[in-house]
Amino acid sequence: MAKAPVLTPQADDFPRWYQDVINKAELADNGPVRGTMVIRPYGYGLWERMQREVDLRIKAAGAENAYFPMFIPQSYLTREAEHVEGFAPELAVVTHGGGKELDEPVVVRPTSETIINEYFSKWVQSYRDLPLLINQWANVVRWEMRPRVFLRTSEFLWQEGHTAHATYEDARDYAALIHREVYRDFIVNVLGIDVAVGRKTARERFAGAINTLTLEGMMRDGKALQMGTSHELGQNFAKAFDTTYLSKDGEQRLVWQTSWGVSTRMVGGLIMSHGDDNGLRVPPRLAHVQAVVLAIKGDDAVLATVREVGDRLAAAGVRVQVDDRTDAPFGRRAVDWELKGVPVRIEIGPRDLENGTAMLARRIPGGKEPVRLDALAELLPKVLEDDQAQLLRESRERREANTSDVRTEQEAAEVALAGGWARMPWSELGPEGEARLAEQALTVRCLHLEDGSVPDGDDVPGTLALVARSY
Amino acid sequence: MAKAPVLTPQADDFPRWYQDVINKAELADNGPVRGTMVIRPYGYGLWERMQREVDLRIKAAGAENAYFPMFIPQSYLTREAEHVEGFAPELAVVTHGGGKELDEPVVVRPTSETIINEYFSKWVQSYRDLPLLINQWANVVRWEMRPRVFLRTSEFLWQEGHTAHATYEDARDYAALIHREVYRDFIVNVLGIDVAVGRKTARERFAGAINTLTLEGMMRDGKALQMGTSHELGQNFAKAFDTTYLSKDGEQRLVWQTSWGVSTRMVGGLIMSHGDDNGLRVPPRLAHVQAVVLAIKGDDAVLATVREVGDRLAAAGVRVQVDDRTDAPFGRRAVDWELKGVPVRIEIGPRDLENGTAMLARRIPGGKEPVRLDALAELLPKVLEDDQAQLLRESRERREANTSDVRTEQEAAEVALAGGWARMPWSELGPEGEARLAEQALTVRCLHLEDGSVPDGDDVPGTLALVARSY
C-alpha cells in the first residue's frame, strides 16, 4: 500500500509533525478558551490506561485517593511565600458566583498543597495519624502564555499526591519511593521510555519544595521533557498551615511533607518519544487497543473469520478490536490504524482465507508477514512483548547516542543548542553557569551521579549536570 | 459491647443524623469555599467503586470516554434559550486569568452540552459518523444557595454522557437504554436501592430537554432523591450549534441528541437509603472493604491468624482489610467499622483461637455468631450476597409500605407532607395541580404507568404521578 503523505516529516518540522499527529490520529483538539484542550476518545483512551497503571502503583505504595475542592480562597495561596510567588502569575480567578460578586475571590487550583494542608492540620493530631498518604486525580489550571496541546495547557488532568510524615527521613524516603517505584517503574516498563533520573537544581525546584526529584525523557528531536516530579516539601507548608502532631514523647511537632504528580503531559511525551513519520507508536503494555483485526473485503467468510480471530485473541488476553467497516476503503482504514499507532494489525482477505493465513503488520518494528491463522493467539502475546522491549531499547539507545560528556559551560551550550544533551560536572557549572545558560533557553534538567543514581544533596562530589533544551 | 451514642438517632433528627454519619464515618468535610466539599478517603472509596461499575456499563452501551475543557465561553451558554435560563443563576464566572482581566469572561461548566455541541458540529459530517457516543468523568460547578454535603454542593463530581444520532427514534432508544441498562441496573443491582422509574413532567425537565427520564429512590425519612437522569434533547442544541450530518440520501440534517448523568449525589443516596442509627451500611457489591478481620488482642498467635484469614479471604475473591492496630482499643475499632458500614467483621481473639472459631458480625442484618475458621472462606461470598439481597428487599418494602394511591390533589399533599409518596392519576392532577403542590414544596417526582413502566408521552392514558417531598 502506498503511503499517503499525511504527516509533515519529523526531520522537516518536528513541532508541525507533532500537531499533525494529534490532529490526524484524533487525539485532541484545541479548546475554545485559549490554552485549553479537548481530549478525544482515542487520546483519552491512552490517558485512561496511564491513570489505571499509575493508580495501581500509587495504591501499592499505600496512598489512598480523595478529592479536594478546586476552588481555593485566594488568601490560602499567600501563606507560603515562595509558593504564591511561583503560581500567582498563572492563576485563574473566579470573582462571581450565583449571580453575585464574591466577598473574597477564589482561585482555581494550580496545585493543591495549600487547601490540602488546611485539612491535614485538622486530621493530623497524633503520631498515630502518620504517615498520612493521600492522592487525588483532578484537573488543574495554570494560565499558559505559550500553550501546546498535552505539553502546556491552561487546564490539564493529573494526579497529585500529598503526604505528611513524622520525620524528615520518612518524608525523604517516601518521595524517593514514589519517584522510583511509581513513576520510574511506570514510565520505563509501561510507557517504554528511558529516562534520566535526578534532582532539580535550586533554580528549577517546585515553588515551596526543599528538593524536587525528576524524570527526564529525551524526545525524538533531542529536547528533554520532564515526565514527572516528586517533591520533598520539608516543613514549609506545615509552618504556613500549622500542621503539627503530638509525638510519642508528648511534644507538639511540625510534620514533614511530600507532594508528587504526573499529568496528561505524559501523552505528549509518549507521542514525541515513540512517534515516527507514519504516526504514533503505542507501547503494547499501554495500548487500549493492542491489536486490530481488519476485514479487507466484506464477504461473509472474511467477516466471520475476522470476528472469530477477534474472539480468540480476546480470550488469549489481548486487547483487540475488530474493524469490519468494509464500506470504507481498506487502504484508508489501514493508514488510520497506523496513524493511531496500534501495535499490531491483522489483515484478512479472501486470498488469505484460501491459504489459512493472515497478514501480520507490526507497527513498531514495521513490516508485514503472513502468519497461520491457528498460530495467531499463541504468537501475539510474544510479539507484543518483543515490540514493547524494542521501544524501550530504541529510547535508551537514542538517549545514549545523543548525550555527550563535556567539561565546560561553552561546550555544554554547543551540544545542547545542536539538539543533544550535555553532561558535565556540576561543580564546574554551578548556579552562575546555569543562569548564563538560561539566557540561551538552556536548562539543567537534573543532577545525577556518574552511575545515574540520585545524589543526596546539591553539592555531592562527583555530581553531574544534564544540560538540554526542553519542552 | 455497649453502643456509644455516637450518632443522633434518625427518628430524632434525620438531617442531623446524616451530617453525623458523614463526620463520624469520615466520609467528607465541608470545603472552605461555601458549598464545596472535601471527599475523604473512605467516602472517595465509595465513589471510586461507583465510577468503576457505572463506567463498565457505559462502555458496554458503546460510549467512549473523552474530556472537554471546564472553561466555557459565556456566549456558548446563551445560544440555547431554555438552557441559559436554567443555569444562569448558578454560574461561577472567571474574569481574570494569568494576571489580566479576560476579554470575554468564561464560565465554569455547570454541564457540558454547549461546549460538546461545538465539537460535535465539527466531528459529525456524514451519517457514517453517527451515532456519536461520548461520556466524560468530570467536576462541575453550580453555585448552591442551600448546600448539603453530597446532595447539593457547589462543585460535584459526575459523569455526563452526550450522544448524537441520525433519527429521533435512535436518540429516544439510546436515552432509554442508558436509563435502564446503565443506571437502573447499577442502582438496583449494585447499590441495592429500589427505584421508581419514569419521565419528568415539563416543569421538572432538564433545561433544554424534550424529555427527561429519571430514577427516584425513597430515603429512610420518606423523601425522594433523584438518583440519575437521562435526557432526550431533541434537536434543541443541534439547532443552536448547527450540528448537522449528510444523510444517506444526500440531505443535510440536524442530529438528534441525548445527555445523561449520575453524580456524587449517589453517595448521599446510599447513606440515606441504607444507613441506620449505628451508621452506614454499605452494599457488599459496592463495598471497597467487604470484610474486615479484626485482631482483638495483639498476641502473636492472634495476629498470625488474622493475617492468614485475610489472605485466605482475599484469595476467595473477597475485598478484605486486616485490622491489627491493637494499640487502639478493640471496642472503638469495632464501632468505627460499624459506623463505616463494612458488611462483615470477623473478630478473632485468644479464646476464639482455642475453639478454632471467629465471631462473624454482619452489619446488614445485625447480630454475631461464632463460625469455624476453616469455613470462613467458603461461607463469606454467600453471606455477602444474602446481605446484598436484604438491602434491596428492605428498600423495596419501604417504598411499597410508604406509597399510597390517592385520588385527589388534597390527599396527595396530605400523604406527601406526612413523609410518604402519593400516587395519583396525572390526568386528575395536571400541570395546574402540580404548580399548586409546588407552593408546599411538593413535586411530581415522575410519571409512570400502573405497572411501573415509563409512558411514551406526557398524556398517555393511565399515567400516574408520584408526589413527594424531595432532596
Interface residues (C-beta under 8 A of the other chain):
Chain A: D29 G31 P32 V33 T36 M37 V38 I39 R40 P41 Y44 G45 W47 E48 E64 N65 A66 Y67 F68 P69 M70 F71 I72 P73 Y76 A88 P89 E90 L91 A92 V93 V94 T95 H96 G97 G98 G99 P105 V106 V108 I115 E118 Y119 K122 R128 I134 A138 N139 V141 W143 E144 M145 S154 E155 L157 D327 A328
Chain B: D29 G31 P32 V33 T36 M37 V38 I39 R40 P41 Y44 G45 W47 E48 E64 N65 A66 Y67 F68 P69 M70 F71 I72 P73 Y76 A88 P89 E90 L91 A92 V93 V94 T95 H96 G97 G98 G99 P105 V106 V108 I115 E118 Y119 K122 R128 I134 A138 N139 V141 W143 E144 M145 S154 E155 L157 D327 A328
